[in-house]
Amino acid sequence: MKNRPIKKETEIKLRVPGRSLEPLRKKLQVAGFRTTSERSLEINTLFDYPDHRIREAGSALRLRDYRNRHILTWKGPATSDQGLKIRDEAETEIGNREEALLILRNLGLEPVFEYSKYREKFRLNDGKDPEVCIDETMAGMFIEIEGTRQNIEELIGILGLSSFDSVRETYVELLREEDDPR
């Protein structure tokens, strides 16, 4: 079996200013983006070993349920560069969620955190990067932009946002803070 290079994910997460998502949706539409996935509930379950070695390595193993699809994702440790988060990522769609859970548990992995959010996705009309997600979580509303550094920075400017306002925490970290605001 030949090893292929792992995909590098480059993204930025920003809090959505204000209380409404409509101004952001309108700006995306004017910039040539179309909705590729309507607002839908997404459930994310993170897995780890009892000794938490995946989290302690700065990685994550997630099973995502979204729009009747099940996606298993591994994310490597993140580096941060001018607000952008860059990390290795590998993912695959799982046909049978219950069998996937059985496999994970038999490998010694346990569900360690579960959270849900509402997500909608957007892409340029030509289908090219960047991909934009608007997420509504218990910790607030966020926009995630994934693509190349150049197209992320261009879109941030078009939307009137700033990479200086990036959110470096994962949703898990943000939601844990929400549960335990010490």
C-alpha positions in Angstrom: 0.0 0.0 0.0 1.5 3.3 -1.1 1.5 6.2 1.3 0.0 9.4 -0.2 0.7 12.8 1.3 -1.8 13.9 3.9 -3.9 16.9 3.0 -3.0 20.2 4.7 -6.0 22.1 6.0 -5.6 25.9 6.1 -8.5 27.8 7.7 -9.5 30.7 9.9 -12.4 30.9 12.3 -13.9 34.3 13.2 -16.8 35.4 15.4 -19.7 36.7 13.4 -20.2 40.4 14.4 -23.6 41.5 15.5 -26.7 39.4 16.3 -27.8 38.5 12.8 -26.3 36.3 10.1 -28.2 38.0 7.2 -25.6 40.8 6.6 -22.8 38.1 6.3 -25.0 36.0 4.0 -25.7 39.0 1.8 -22.0 39.9 1.6 -21.2 36.3 0.6 -23.8 36.4 -2.1 -22.5 39.7 -3.5 -19.0 38.2 -3.6 -20.3 35.4 -5.8 -20.9 32.6 -3.2 -23.8 30.3 -3.4 -25.2 28.0 -0.7 -24.0 24.4 -1.2 -25.5 23.1 2.0 -28.6 24.5 3.7 -28.5 25.2 7.5 -28.6 21.7 9.1 -27.9 20.2 12.5 -24.4 18.7 12.8 -23.4 16.3 15.6 -19.7 15.8 16.4 -18.3 13.1 18.6 -14.6 13.1 19.5 -12.9 9.9 20.4 -9.7 9.2 22.4 -8.0 6.5 24.4 -8.5 6.4 28.1 -5.0 8.0 28.6 -6.0 10.9 26.2 -3.0 10.4 24.0 -4.7 11.8 20.9 -5.7 15.1 22.6 -2.3 15.3 24.4 -0.6 15.0 21.0 -2.6 18.0 19.8 -4.6 15.8 17.4 -8.3 14.9 17.2 -10.4 12.0 16.0 -14.0 13.0 15.2 -17.1 11.3 13.9 -19.4 13.9 12.3 -23.0 13.3 11.5 -24.3 15.9 9.0 -27.2 15.7 6.5 -27.4 11.9 6.7 -23.7 11.5 6.2 -21.1 10.1 8.6 -17.5 11.5 8.2 -14.6 10.1 10.2 -11.8 12.7 10.5 -8.3 12.8 12.0 -6.7 16.1 12.5 -3.0 16.5 13.4 -1.5 19.2 15.6 -2.2 22.7 14.5 0.2 25.5 13.8 -0.9 29.1 13.8 0.3 31.7 11.3 -1.2 35.2 11.3 -4.6 34.0 12.5 -4.6 31.0 10.1 -4.7 27.5 11.6 -2.8 24.9 9.5 -2.9 21.2 10.2 -2.8 17.8 8.6 -6.2 16.3 8.0 -7.5 13.0 6.7 -11.2 12.1 6.4 -13.5 9.5 4.9 -17.2 8.9 4.7 -18.5 6.0 6.7 -21.5 4.1 5.3 -22.6 2.5 8.6 -22.3 4.6 11.7 -23.0 1.8 14.2 -20.3 -0.5 12.6 -17.8 2.5 12.7 -18.6 2.9 16.4 -18.0 -0.8 17.0 -14.7 -0.6 15.3 -13.6 2.4 17.2 -14.6 0.9 20.5 -12.8 -2.4 19.7 -9.7 -0.4 19.0 -9.9 0.9 22.6 -11.2 4.4 21.7 -14.0 6.0 23.7 -16.3 8.9 23.0 -14.9 11.8 25.1 -16.9 14.8 24.0 -20.0 15.4 21.9 -21.3 18.7 20.7 -23.8 19.9 18.1 -24.1 23.0 16.0 -26.1 24.3 13.0 -23.9 24.7 9.9 -24.5 26.0 6.4 -21.9 25.9 3.6 -21.0 28.2 0.8 -18.8 28.1 -2.3 -18.0 30.4 -5.2 -20.3 29.9 -8.2 -17.3 28.3 -10.0 -16.9 25.8 -7.2 -13.3 26.9 -6.4 -11.9 27.6 -3.0 -12.5 29.0 -0.5 -15.2 27.0 1.3 -17.1 29.0 3.8 -19.1 27.6 6.7 -21.4 29.6 9.0 -21.7 27.8 12.4 -24.2 28.5 15.2 -23.0 27.0 18.4 -23.8 27.3 22.1 -20.6 29.4 22.3 -21.8 31.9 19.6 -21.9 32.3 15.8 -18.8 31.8 13.8 -17.6 31.9 10.2 -14.9 29.4 9.1 -13.1 29.9 5.8 -11.0 27.1 4.4 -8.7 27.4 1.3 -5.4 28.9 0.4 -3.8 31.7 2.4 -4.4 34.1 -0.5 -8.1 33.4 -1.1 -8.8 33.4 2.7 -7.2 36.8 3.1 -9.0 38.2 0.0 -12.4 37.0 1.3 -11.7 38.3 4.8 -11.1 41.8 3.2 -14.3 41.5 1.1 -16.4 40.6 4.1 -14.9 43.5 6.1 -13.4 41.2 8.7 -9.8 41.0 10.1 -7.5 38.1 10.7 -6.5 39.8 13.9 -10.0 38.8 15.2 -9.4 35.1 14.6 -10.5 32.6 17.1 -7.7 30.1 17.8 -9.7 27.7 20.1 -11.5 24.7 18.7 -15.2 24.4 19.2 -14.5 21.8 21.9 -12.3 24.3 23.8 -14.9 27.1 23.3 -17.8 24.9 24.5 -15.8 23.6 27.5 -15.2 27.2 28.5 -18.9 27.9 28.1 -19.7 24.9 30.5 -17.0 25.9 33.0 -16.4 29.7 32.7 -13.8 29.9 35.6 
